């Protein structure tokens, strides 16, 4: 088996589940290039404890692998076919990039009209193919011919992708994506001045999905984590630790229907098991089960509606400038 600390997700996106079954609850979602650490299954733990095989909660070998995400430490089960040996993403590797748009399509040709072979969600980790030395440049030029030059003119960059599709491992191949949809890890590794709330707003009308984290479905805390992550702002995955760790709490208590304080763009509003972000002083952006989508609505209306489900706003936090 591959070394425990050297695996990564090689499917475009994969759900991390509580049990080794496609019918098990989804805890979170991981994307292409996410580093993971394989863990011992519950069955392996029972055997080591001398309790015998017993009866597990589904198949814990073969098609499934219990892992810990290298992004946020989440643990759960993924299908083994979605994992592959980990590639290098060292901090000084300028060819390592992050998808910074909700969706980046990967084409086999440098043409907008070509069939899309891949759909990489925001947060996917990719590698830009660059020639190595004079010999490498000549070889690449010979291989790509006019295609690479035409791709550059059309705003494409070349990636080297090795993926598992439909459970079948594919050989590494060249894929073209639009340059403006990716940034180097170095650029994303620091707060780069771009507006993370604007990035979060790009998920407007995306369906609500508990445990989801991408264009196909997303929940309230993932909306923050993913959007902040491509701006160099580290965020926990769940709303409870986000409430403890993100920004500084405003001196306001949500009791007795107190009027809200003067709110600013980027302020985080926390309820029990829910979080949203202010787009301005009046409008709240959040992925919620009330509308079953990422929606933007008056914070006054949202507060009144959520009151009957999760109670009053518990905390308002402001990120440090």
N, C-alpha and C positions, 0 to 999 in steps of 0.2 A: 504494500500500500504506500501511496505517496506520503512523505513526511507530514506530520500533523499540522505544522504551522505554514505549509507551503501550498495552499489551495486557494482558488478564487472562483467566483461565479463565471461561467462561460456561456450561460444563456442570457438573452437580452434582459429578462427579469424573471424572478422566481420568488414564490411565497415561502416564508419561514413559518412552519406549522407547529402546533403544540404536540402533535402525535404523528407518527409515520403513516399518514393516510391522506389521500387527496380530499377526504371528507372532513378532515380535522380543521379546527378553527385556525384562522390566519392571525399571527401575532405581528408580523411586519413583512416588508418586501425588500428584496435585495436586487441589485442591478449588475450588469455586465462589468467585470473587473473588480467587484467587491472582494477584498481578502477575507478568508474565513479560516477558523481553526477547528478541525474535526475533534469531537469529544466522544467519550465513551457513552454508549447507549444505556438506557435504563436496564436492558437485559444484561449487558456486560457487567454493570454494577451489581446486579443481583447475583450473578455467577461468582464474582470476586468475593462477595459477602458470604458465600457458602449456602445460599438459600435455594440453590437449584435453578433450573430454567424457569419454572413457574409459568404463568400465563401472562404475556405482555399485552399492552394496549395496541395490538397491531404488529405488522412486520417491522422489526428494527434492524434487519440486515438486508443485504441484497440491493434493493432499489432505493433505500433511504440511508441518509447519513445525518447524524446529530452534529451540529456545528455551532460555533460562536462567531458572530459577525465582528470583523475587525474595524467596523465603523462606529458602532454604538454598544457592542458587547451583548446584544440580544442572542439568546440561545434557542434552538429549536431544530426541527427536522426539514431537510430539503432532499429532493431526489438526487441520487448520486450522478445521474447523467448531466446535471446542471453544474458540475464541478470539474475543474481541471487543474494541473500544476500551476502554481502562481508565477506570474511574470514579475519582472523588476519594476518597482515604482519608487525608486530612490528620489529623495528631494531634489537632487541636482540633475535628475533626468528630464531634460527640457522637452523630450518627445512624449512624455506622459501627460495626457489631457483629460479634462472632465467635461461632460456634456452640461451646458449651462442653459439650455432651452428645454421646455417640457418634453420635446421629442426631436431627435435627430435621426433622419433616415439615412441608411447606408446603401449606396448604389454600387453595382458592379461596373458601371461606366460613369464617366464624368459628364453626365447629361441629366438635366432635370426631368426629361421624359423617359428615362430608363426605369425599369422595374426596380422597386426598392427591395433589397435582400434582407435588410435589418431595420429594426425600429428600436433605437437606443433611448431609454428614458433619461431625464435629468438626473445627474449623479453617476451615470455610467463612466467607467474609467477606460480610456482608449489610448492607443499608441500611434503617433504620427510616424509614418515611414520616412526616414531621411537617408540619403546616400552617405556612406562611410568612406571618406578619403577620395582621392582622385580616381582610383580604380573602381570604387563603388559608384561614383558619379557617372563614369563612363558606362558601367554595366547597367545602371538604372536608366540612363538615357537610351541605351540600345533596347532595353526591354519595353520602355514606355512609349518611345517614339514621340509622336506629336500629341498623343492622348494626354500625357501629363501636363504639357504646356497649355493645351486647350482647357484642361481642368482648372488650372490656375487662373486663367482668364475668366472662367465662369464661377470662380469663388470656391472651388473645391480643394480639399486636402486629401492626401492618400493615407489610409490607415492599414495596419497589418492586423487582421482579426482571425483568431482561431476560436470557433464556437461549436457548441453542441446544439444541433437543431433536431427536434423530434427524437431525442435520445440517441442520435447518431453523431459521433465525433467527426468533425470536419477538419481537413487540413487547413493550415493558415492560408489566408487569401487576402488580396488587396481589395479594399473597400473605399469608396469615395463619400465624404460627407462635406457639408457646407462649412467653410472656415469660421463663420461668425457664430456657429452653434457650439463651439468648443473653446476652452481656455486651458492653458497649461496648468498643471497642479501647483506650480510655483506661484502663478498669478492668483489662483484660488486660495492659496494657503495663507494669505493675509487679507485683512479687510480692505478691499480694493476700491472703495469709493462708489461703486455702483449701488443702486437702491434695491435692497432685498425685498422691500414691500412691492415694488414694481414686478419683480420676478414672481413673487407669490400671486400677484394679480393675474399672471398669465394662466393660472389654473382655474380661473373663473368659469363656472358651469361644468367643470369636470365632475363626474359622479362621486358621491360619498361612498367610501368603502372602508369599513373598520379593518385596520391592519394594512390597508393599501398605501402606496407612496408614490404614485405616478399618474400619468395622463389617463390611464384606464380606470382609475379609482383611487381616492386618497382620503385620509382622515385628518382630523384637526391638528394633531401634533406633528404628523408627517409633513403637513403643509409648511409648518415653521421650520422643521429640521432640514428638509430638502432645499428650501429657498434660501435659508441662511447659509447652508453648507457650501453653496457655490459662490458665496461672498466671503468666505473665510471666517464665518462665525460658527463656532462649535455649539451644537445644541443637543441635549439628550433626545431620546426618541419619544418619551411619554410626557404628557402634560404635567403630571405631578412633579417630577424632577425639573422640568422646565420652569415651573412656578418657583422652585427653590433657587435655581441657579442662574436664570437669565435676567440680566439687568438689575435694577434697584426698585424696590416697592415704593409706590407713592403713599403719602400719609393720608389714606382715605379708608373708611370702613363702610362696607356695603350693608348697613343695617337700617331697618326702619324706612326703607325707600329713600335713603339719602340721595341728594342730587349728585350726579357724576362730576368729578373735577374737570378742569380744562384739559382735554385730551389732545394728543399730538399724533402725527403720522408715525407709525411704528410702535406705539404703545401696545402692550400685550394685556388682554383681559382674560382672567382665569375664573372659571366656574369649577364645580366638582366634576371632574372627568371631561372638561372641555376647555378650549382656548381659542381665541381669535385675535386678529391684529387690526388696529385702526388704520384706515387708509387716509383719513384726515380727522378733523375734530368731531365729525358726526357719523361717518360711515364705517361699519365693521365688516371685515373680510374673514370668512371662516368656512371650513368644511363641516357640514352639520347634517344630522339625521332628520332635522325638521324639514328641510327642503330636499334632502338626499342629494346634495350637490355642494360645490364650493359656491357660496353666494355672497353678495355684497348688499347690506341692508343697514337701515338706521340702527344705531346702537341702542336707541331708546326702545324701538320695536323688538329688537333681538333680546334685550334684557327682560322685557315683559313676557315674551314668549318662553324663554328658557327658564324663567322663574318657576313655572309650574312643573318643570321636569327635573332640573338640576339645582334649583334654588337660586339664591342671589349671587352676584359677582363676589368672589372671595378676595381677589387681589388684582391690583393693576400695577404692572411693572414697566419701567422705561429703560431701554438699552442705553448704555453709556455712549456718548458721542466720541 
